[in-house]
Amino acid sequence: MLTALTWSPDSVWLLLQKAWWFLVVLGVLVAFHELGHFLAARWVGVKVLKFSLGFGPKLFGRQMGDTEYLLSAIPLGGYVKLFGEDETEAITPEDRKRSFAHQGLWGKVLIVAAGPGFNFILAYLIFAAWLATGSPLFVPTFKDLSADVEAMVPGSPADQAGMEIGDRVTKVNGRDISTRTELFDAVAKSNGTALTLEVQRDGQTKTLTVTPTKAQAQPSSTEDPTYYLGVEETPALVTSVMHGSPAAQSGLQAGDRVVSIDGQPVYTWSQMTGMVKDHPNQPLHLEVLRNSRRMPLTVTPSAEKTTINGRQVEIGKIGISGPGRSVMRSSTPLLSLYNGLEATWGWTELTAVGLYKMIVGDISSKNIGGPLTIANISGEAASQGVSSVVFLIAILSINLGVLNLLPIPILDGGHLLFFLIEGILRKPLGERQRELAQQVGLVLLVGVMIFAFWNDLERIFFSH
C-alpha cells in the first residue's frame, strides 16, 4: 500500500534534519577518502590541481599554491584531480617528475590505494578512541545476525505453531531472508496476519504458519501496535555490566539470567529490554538466577532521550549486554590501540562477507541502500546523540573503503586492477582498452546506484 506523505511542519523539520546530517556524515567520509589520495600524491611528488568536495558546478573555490580547493554543487562524492593523469599534459622533464602518469608503478598504487586506506584509518581512529573511554563496542559476526531461534516464550504464537529452539528461519512468505532484522521487520509489518515461515531444523526444511499477536505490554512511546512471535536469538542472560550503570549499582552481575520483572516471567532478551525501556526512572523488581539460586534485585533504569516515529521520547536503560552479541571492551587506553585494529578488521570482514553473500544471492539485494537510506539512518543516529553519529561514520567509512576496492573500472579497485595487469605485462593497458573498461564500469556503477535508489523509494512508499 502506498504510504501517504504528510507535509506537516514537524515532517518538514524532520526531513531537513535528516538532510543536514546526511551532508555531515557524507562530507566527513568523502573528505577523509579524498584526503588520502591528496596526501599520498603530495608525498610521492605529484602535483594536485583540484581537491573537491562534491561534483558538478563550483559553489566555492580558493587557490592555495598548486591546488584549487572546491566545494561543488552535487554532494554525493568528491574528487582529487592530479596533474598528468593524461600523459600528454607533461611535456618538459620537470613536468614529468610531477605527473601522475609518469610515476613508477608503486607510486601510482600508493596514491590510488590511499583513498580507501584512509577510510579504514578513520574507522580505526574512531573505534580506538571509543574503546579508550571504556565504552563497549559492538563488533558482530554473521552468526550474531542470523535468524536463529535461541529463546522462546511458552504459549507464544511461535510455540503454538511448532517452532523450536535451534530453528533457523530462511524464508518469510516465500521471500528469502538471512538476518533476524528481516524477520523482525516482516513480523512488525504483518499487522497480525499469518506468516508462512520456512525453517531449517536438523538439516531438514520445515514449513510453518504462525500468526503474530500484539505485544502484551505496548510501549507508551509508540502509536502503532507492535507485533511479536515470541522468539528471539538470545535469552535474557546478562554477559556484561557497564561500570557505574544502574545495573551495576543494583548488584546485577555478568552470568545472571533474568527470570522475572515485577512478577512477570521473562524468557527472551527483547521481553526484558522492552520492559526496561518502558520504565525510565521507575524502579523494577527483578528476580535473577545466579549459580542455580534465585535472587531478588531492584534496578531503576536511567532515562535516555531518543526519537520514535519522528517524536522525541524517553526510554529506560540499565547498561547491560547479552549473549549472541559480540561486545568488545578495552581494559586500558593502551590496549584500545590494539583492540581498535580487531574491531576494524571485524567490521571489514563482516562487510566483505556480506557483500559476497549479496552477490551470490545468499542475502537479498533489497538490503542495498542509497542516499535516502543513508540520510534516514544518519538522522536516526543524530537523534540518539553525537556518539551514535560518530559510530555510524566509522561503519559507513568501512563500507566505503570495501566498495572502493572492488575491481570495477572507475572505482579505485579498478585502477589497482589496471596496475596489477601493468605489473604482469610490464606495460600499461592501451588507451582504448582503458576507455572501454571505464565505460563498462560507469554503466555498472550507475546501474547499482539506480537500483539502490529504487530500494530507497520502495522502503519509503511501500513500507506497509
DRENNUZA-107373 format. One record per residue (C-alpha): residue number from 0; residue in one letter; y, x, z. Coordinates in pm, whole numbers. Example, Ala and Ser with C-alpha at 12.3 -4.5 7.8 and 13.67 -1.06 7.14 Angstrom:
2
 vexkol fidren     yy     xx     zz
      0      A   -450   1230    780
      1      S   -106   1367    714
END
This chain:
464
 vexkol fidren     yy     xx     zz
      0      M      0      0      0
      1      L    346    129    -86
      2      T    542    222    223
      3      A    898     96    204
      4      L   1175    342    272
      5      T   1430    217    521
      6      W   1758    397    483
      7      S   1893    328    832
      8      P   2141    575    982
      9      D   1860    714   1201
     10      S   1638    763    893
     11      V   1914    942    704
     12      W   1989   1165   1004
     13      L   1618   1248   1044
     14      L   1595   1328    672
     15      L   1897   1558    692
     16      Q   1749   1735    995
     17      K   1421   1797    812
     18      A   1608   1922    505
     19      W   1808   2163    721
     20      W   1503   2304    899
     21      F   1323   2331    564
     22      L   1605   2554    440
     23      V   1599   2759    762
     24      V   1222   2815    752
     25      L   1207   2883    379
     26      G   1514   3106    397
     27      V   1355   3329    661
     28      L   1028   3353    466
     29      V   1194   3433    134
     30      A   1444   3676    284
     31      F   1172   3878    457
     32      H    949   3877    147
     33      E   1227   3999    -82
     34      L   1342   4246    181
     35      G   1003   4412    146
     36      H   1050   4458   -229
     37      F   1410   4574   -175
     38      L   1338   4838     92
     39      A   1034   4972    -93
     40      A   1235   5005   -415
     41      R   1515   5187   -234
     42      W   1263   5417    -64
     43      V   1094   5502   -395
     44      G   1435   5562   -556
     45      V   1458   5262   -789
     46      K   1800   5104   -835
     47      V   1817   4741   -717
     48      L   2053   4536   -934
     49      K   2028   4199   -759
     50      F   1899   4060   -431
     51      S   1899   3679   -444
     52      L   1803   3406   -203
     53      G   1723   3111   -430
     54      F   1706   3075   -808
     55      G   1937   2939  -1072
     56      P   2318   2934  -1076
     57      K   2501   3164   -840
     58      L   2671   2993   -546
     59      F   2799   3307   -380
     60      G   2775   3676   -461
     61      R   2904   4010   -341
     62      Q   2865   4354   -495
     63      M   2781   4629   -248
     64      G   2700   4964   -403
     65      D   2448   4929   -685
     66      T   2331   4586   -567
     67      E   2478   4237   -605
     68      Y   2372   4014   -314
     69      L   2343   3649   -419
     70      L   2295   3302   -278
     71      S   2167   3081   -561
     72      A   2153   2704   -607
     73      I   1777   2632   -601
     74      P   1645   2717   -252
     75      L   1276   2736   -344
     76      G   1232   3111   -355
     77      G   1424   3426   -434
     78      Y   1404   3746   -632
     79      V   1490   4115   -645
     80      K   1599   4239   -988
     81      L   1516   4604  -1040
     82      F   1673   4841  -1288
     83      G   1435   4942  -1565
     84      E   1190   4650  -1547
     85      D   1240   4659  -1924
     86      E   1160   5014  -2042
     87      T   1443   5007  -2297
     88      E   1705   4988  -2018
     89      A   1653   5350  -1916
     90      I   1795   5584  -2179
     91      T   1901   5905  -2004
     92      P   1676   6122  -1783
     93      E   1887   6018  -1482
     94      D   1828   5651  -1567
     95      R   1454   5708  -1590
     96      K   1448   5853  -1239
     97      R   1586   5523  -1106
     98      S   1394   5298  -1345
     99      F   1105   5084  -1217
    100      A    906   5112  -1543
    101      H    922   5493  -1532
    102      Q    793   5528  -1175
    103      G    446   5658  -1104
    104      L    165   5406  -1056
    105      W    164   5431   -676
    106      G    540   5385   -659
    107      K    518   5060   -857
    108      V    223   4941   -647
    109      L    420   5005   -327
    110      I    725   4812   -448
    111      V    521   4508   -555
    112      A    286   4506   -256
    113      A    572   4539     -6
    114      G    676   4174    -57
    115      P    356   4011     71
    116      G    313   4305    305
    117      F    638   4218    478
    118      N    517   3858    518
    119      F    222   3986    719
    120      I    453   4216    915
    121      L    679   3921   1002
    122      A    381   3722   1130
    123      Y    262   4023   1332
    124      L    604   4071   1494
    125      I    617   3704   1592
    126      F    261   3700   1729
    127      A    306   4025   1923
    128      A    636   3906   2074
    129      W    479   3569   2157
    130      L    183   3731   2335
    131      A    409   3981   2514
    132      T    563   3689   2706
    133      G    219   3598   2845
    134      S    205   3272   2649
    135      P   -127   3160   2495
    136      L   -161   3183   2116
    137      F   -388   2955   1914
    138      V   -596   3156   1662
    139      P   -853   2915   1513
    140      T  -1165   2965   1306
    141      F  -1324   2712   1072
    142      K  -1575   2627   1345
    143      D  -1283   2514   1561
    144      L  -1153   2291   1282
    145      S  -1477   2136   1154
    146      A  -1551   1767   1214
    147      D  -1830   1828   1465
    148      V  -1910   1585   1746
    149      E  -1941   1766   2079
    150      A  -1835   1487   2313
    151      M  -1872   1109   2307
    152      V  -1763    813   2519
    153      P  -2064    598   2622
    154      G  -2042    250   2475
    155      S  -1772    356   2226
    156      P  -1780    246   1859
    157      A  -1937    580   1763
    158      D  -2206    546   2030
    159      Q  -2286    191   1921
    160      A  -2305    298   1556
    161      G  -2571    559   1635
    162      M  -2367    879   1621
    163      E  -2497   1167   1829
    164      I  -2354   1481   1982
    165      G  -2409   1761   1730
    166      D  -2339   1546   1422
    167      R  -2104   1688   1161
    168      V  -1904   1428    965
    169      T  -1887   1524    596
    170      K  -1763   1205    427
    171      V  -1546    906    516
    172      N  -1573    607    282
    173      G  -1722    835     16
    174      R  -1441   1091     38
    175      D  -1536   1447    131
    176      I  -1380   1585    449
    177      S  -1416   1924    612
    178      T  -1186   1915    916
    179      R  -1152   1697   1223
    180      T   -790   1631   1128
    181      E   -906   1449    814
    182      L  -1149   1244   1023
    183      F   -888   1151   1284
    184      D   -635   1066   1010
    185      A   -885    829    847
    186      V   -950    663   1183
    187      A   -578    632   1259
    188      K   -513    470    919
    189      S   -814    237    933
    190      N   -624    -47   1109
    191      G   -953   -136   1273
    192      T  -1154   -183    952
    193      A  -1509    -48    926
    194      L  -1559    310    804
    195      T  -1867    442    627
    196      L  -1945    790    753
    197      E  -2189   1046    618
    198      V  -2306   1290    885
    199      Q  -2525   1598    879
    200      R  -2791   1592   1153
    201      D  -3077   1841   1179
    202      G  -3045   1928    809
    203      Q  -3053   1563    702
    204      T  -2778   1334    574
    205      K  -2737   1001    750
    206      T  -2502    715    663
    207      L  -2344    521    949
    208      T  -2097    234    962
    209      V  -1853    241   1251
    210      T  -1554     21   1328
    211      P  -1266    192   1513
    212      T  -1116     -1   1802
    213      K   -775      9   1962
    214      A   -740    268   2233
    215      Q   -754    101   2573
    216      A   -459    298   2709
    217      Q   -190    268   2447
    218      P     77    539   2465
    219      S    402    373   2565
    220      S    590    606   2332
    221      T    447    463   2010
    222      E    499    127   1845
    223      D    188    122   1626
    224      P   -156     76   1784
    225      T   -383    379   1789
    226      Y   -750    360   1697
    227      Y  -1041    570   1807
    228      L  -1416    616   1758
    229      G  -1488    767   2096
    230      V  -1598   1104   1957
    231      E  -1441   1443   1964
    232      E  -1515   1805   1901
    233      T  -1458   1904   2266
    234      P  -1544   1770   2612
    235      A  -1288   1762   2893
    236      L  -1369   2119   3000
    237      V  -1088   2349   3111
    238      T  -1124   2704   2976
    239      S   -786   2845   3078
    240      V   -493   2754   3301
    241      M   -140   2873   3233
    242      H     16   3071   3518
    243      G    277   2869   3709
    244      S    186   2544   3531
    245      P    133   2207   3708
    246      A   -242   2258   3662
    247      A   -230   2597   3836
    248      Q    -21   2456   4120
    249      S   -272   2175   4172
    250      G   -563   2417   4205
    251      L   -726   2343   3869
    252      Q   -936   2639   3751
    253      A  -1099   2762   3434
    254      G  -1452   2618   3418
    255      D  -1357   2286   3579
    256      R  -1477   1974   3397
    257      V  -1256   1668   3443
    258      V  -1480   1367   3506
    259      S  -1221   1105   3604
    260      I   -846   1042   3626
    261      D   -716    777   3866
    262      G  -1071    644   3894
    263      Q  -1120    606   3518
    264      P  -1417    804   3374
    265      V  -1326   1081   3129
    266      Y  -1567   1209   2864
    267      T  -1355   1379   2595
    268      W  -1062   1617   2575
    269      S   -844   1363   2390
    270      Q   -912   1100   2658
    271      M   -784   1338   2923
    272      T   -481   1464   2729
    273      G   -390   1106   2633
    274      M   -368   1006   3000
    275      V   -171   1321   3085
    276      K     78   1261   2802
    277      D    136    902   2919
    278      H    231   1006   3274
    279      P    517   1260   3273
    280      N    644   1331   3625
    281      Q    380   1094   3770
    282      P    102   1222   3999
    283      L   -252   1186   3866
    284      H   -561   1193   4085
    285      L   -831   1399   3916
    286      E  -1195   1443   4002
    287      V  -1339   1765   3861
    288      L  -1688   1911   3851
    289      R  -1686   2273   3972
    290      N  -2009   2467   4032
    291      S  -2206   2137   4040
    292      R  -1973   1997   4309
    293      R  -1717   1719   4265
    294      M  -1368   1800   4388
    295      P  -1054   1582   4412
    296      L   -724   1727   4287
    297      T   -377   1586   4234
    298      V   -160   1710   3946
    299      T    185   1597   3835
    300      P    241   1654   3460
    301      S    574   1809   3367
    302      A    792   1618   3120
    303      E    845   1763   2774
    304      K   1058   1609   2500
    305      T    907   1553   2156
    306      T    958   1327   1854
    307      I    713   1048   1770
    308      N    777    810   1480
    309      G   1129    950   1446
    310      R   1221    882   1810
    311      Q   1260   1134   2090
    312      V   1031   1062   2385
    313      E    894   1238   2691
    314      I    528   1331   2723
    315      G    336   1488   3008
    316      K    182   1836   3002
    317      I    -11   2026   3269
    318      G    -66   2367   3099
    319      I   -437   2396   3019
    320      S   -652   2471   2713
    321      G  -1004   2357   2640
    322      P  -1324   2468   2465
    323      G  -1356   2495   2090
    324      R  -1003   2623   2070
    325      S   -961   2994   2013
    326      V   -681   3082   2251
    327      M   -564   3444   2279
    328      R   -367   3592   2567
    329      S   -237   3942   2642
    330      S   -254   4068   3000
    331      T     25   4323   2940
    332      P    308   4360   2687
    333      L    146   4684   2565
    334      L   -182   4503   2493
    335      S     11   4242   2292
    336      L     75   4507   2025
    337      Y   -300   4522   1958
    338      N   -365   4150   2012
    339      G    -87   4075   1764
    340      L   -293   4256   1498
    341      E   -600   4050   1593
    342      A   -403   3727   1570
    343      T   -254   3821   1234
    344      W   -597   3908   1097
    345      G   -747   3585   1238
    346      W   -487   3361   1073
    347      T   -505   3563    750
    348      E   -884   3526    740
    349      L   -856   3152    807
    350      T   -601   3115    527
    351      A   -801   3319    276
    352      V  -1131   3146    355
    353      G   -961   2807    343
    354      L   -813   2887      3
    355      Y  -1154   2995   -125
    356      K  -1318   2677      9
    357      M  -1049   2471   -163
    358      I  -1109   2649   -495
    359      V  -1487   2596   -481
    360      G  -1449   2236   -364
    361      D  -1567   2266     -2
    362      I  -1224   2146    114
    363      S  -1032   1867    -54
    364      S   -744   1981   -275
    365      K   -545   1697   -116
    366      N   -472   1947    162
    367      I   -237   2134    -74
    368      G    120   2062     31
    369      G    451   2120   -141
    370      P    814   2143    -33
    371      L    823   1791    112
    372      T    526   1869    336
    373      I    691   2194    448
    374      A   1014   2005    518
    375      N    827   1746    721
    376      I    635   1992    937
    377      S    949   2205    977
    378      G   1135   1902   1113
    379      E    848   1813   1345
    380      A    827   2171   1471
    381      A   1203   2176   1535
    382      S   1173   1858   1742
    383      Q    927   2041   1968
    384      G   1154   2339   2027
    385      V   1254   2671   1877
    386      S    921   2830   1973
    387      S    735   2582   1750
    388      V    962   2669   1456
    389      V    901   3040   1512
    390      F    524   2983   1527
    391      L    543   2777   1205
    392      I    733   3060   1033
    393      A    455   3302   1127
    394      I    181   3075    988
    395      L    370   2998    666
    396      S    453   3368    627
    397      I     81   3449    626
    398      N     21   3169    375
    399      L    294   3307    152
    400      G    151   3659    178
    401      V   -201   3548     87
    402      L    -87   3328   -202
    403      N    129   3605   -347
    404      L   -170   3839   -353
    405      L   -370   3607   -579
    406      P   -440   3784   -912
    407      I   -229   3536  -1109
    408      P     22   3678  -1358
    409      I    383   3611  -1244
    410      L    278   3650   -877
    411      D    276   3986   -700
    412      G   -104   3984   -713
    413      G    -89   3952  -1090
    414      H    132   4260  -1117
    415      L   -105   4450   -889
    416      L   -390   4346  -1120
    417      F   -196   4492  -1416
    418      F   -153   4817  -1222
    419      L   -526   4827  -1145
    420      I   -602   4790  -1515
    421      E   -343   5059  -1589
    422      G   -514   5292  -1342
    423      I   -852   5233  -1506
    424      L   -731   5260  -1867
    425      R   -486   5542  -1788
    426      K   -217   5348  -1974
    427      P    -26   5022  -1917
    428      L   -119   4699  -2090
    429      G     64   4628  -2414
    430      E    385   4427  -2402
    431      R    231   4136  -2597
    432      Q    -69   4121  -2363
    433      R    156   4114  -2057
    434      E    377   3842  -2207
    435      L     74   3624  -2284
    436      A    -66   3673  -1934
    437      Q    274   3588  -1782
    438      Q    291   3266  -1983
    439      V    -58   3164  -1870
    440      G     32   3246  -1510
    441      L    354   3046  -1534
    442      V    172   2739  -1667
    443      L    -89   2768  -1391
    444      L    173   2812  -1119
    445      V    384   2520  -1242
    446      G     69   2307  -1255
    447      V    -14   2387   -892
    448      M    347   2313   -787
    449      I    339   1975   -963
    450      F      3   1895   -801
    451      A    136   1991   -457
    452      F    448   1780   -510
    453      W    233   1485   -617
    454      N     27   1524   -296
    455      D    356   1515   -104
    456      L    457   1189   -271
    457      E    117   1034   -203
    458      R    147   1121    165
    459      I    490    959    181
    460      F    443    646    -32
    461      F     71    577      3
    462      S     10    686    361
    463      H   -132    348    460
END
